[in-house]
Amino acid sequence: MPDDLSAEMLAALVERDRVRGYLSRLQGLQDEGSITAEQHDTAQADYSQRIEAATSRVEELRQQVQEQLDEVQRTLASHRSELGKLEARFKVQEIPLTKLQSDGVQHRRAIRTLQEQEKQLRALVDAESAEGLEGQAAAAAAPVIEETPRQRSGAPERRAEPARVREAPEYRAPDFEAPEVKEGALPRSPLRIASLVAGALLLLSIFLAWVAPTKALGANLGADPGVIVTFLAGLAGLVCGVAAIGFAFIPRRRLRGALLPLAGLVALAALVAAVLLEEIPLLNSYFRELVVMREGFYLYIAAAAALAVLGIIQLRRA
């Protein structure tokens, strides 16, 4: 249920159903002759009074729930109107697809939430019994009433009608929001542009300085680029960098989101392999005292990690 008011309404319906059950059983006991007329009249007056009080409480809460339903419907209509404006602006090509998706996501989420609340509140407004509302919870809260001989003999028993729920229309996202939507070959969204830049930086990093001597070894010896320092990472940076640039032009977001992390992870794995195989002897303490790692090495790591992260983000949004 949406909130405490709905829970209170449900509790009032359960209480009224419970007392009606007691009254029904009382009538069965009178028919069997198990109680006197005086006992029946006294208990019936008490149960009738409790039913009247419960009914009064139900109607009071029903009015409050109706007011809440009206507010939910107004808010729902507002979100639908705003989303409709965005869709119209997209169809006349005033805004791009990315603008529609980014600005419309909050409206779509709100619409789905409000539709569920509308359905639950409408059921409460129409309910004359707790049956069918929060089925298991209502059943657990209701008392277990044993069958009377009259019931066991097959005599008809009056039961409260279950609440009739009018189904609210479900919101369906338009076709252009499908996961496999084609966004065009040219990278225009921020994520695609960032992926393109990350791939270019990965490619550039292997041509920048990776290793330079310390003063103890002689700073005038110069620095070596990645393609000279390591074959594995140099080759991976070249292949994965070019591939990542190409992946940024893939129009399908899901495919692009699957390939970009692969390129980043392969580049990082090649770097780890280069260290373990001592192409880059970072595990050697003596080597670490003689050389320093330069900007190309760190740019390689940052660009490969960025490709993996950007790809995962695009895959999750697919």
Secondary structure as UniProt FT lines:
FT   HELIX           4..32
FT   HELIX           37..91
FT   TURN            92..93
FT   HELIX           97..126
FT   TURN            131..132
FT   HELIX           135..141
FT   HELIX           149..152
FT   TURN            153..154
FT   HELIX           175..177
FT   TURN            179..180
FT   HELIX           190..205
FT   TURN            206..207
FT   STRAND          209..213
FT   TURN            215..217
FT   HELIX           219..221
FT   STRAND          224..225
FT   HELIX           226..229
FT   HELIX           231..247
FT   TURN            248..249
FT   HELIX           253..276
FT   TURN            277..278
FT   TURN            282..283
FT   HELIX           285..290
FT   STRAND          291..293
FT   HELIX           295..316
//
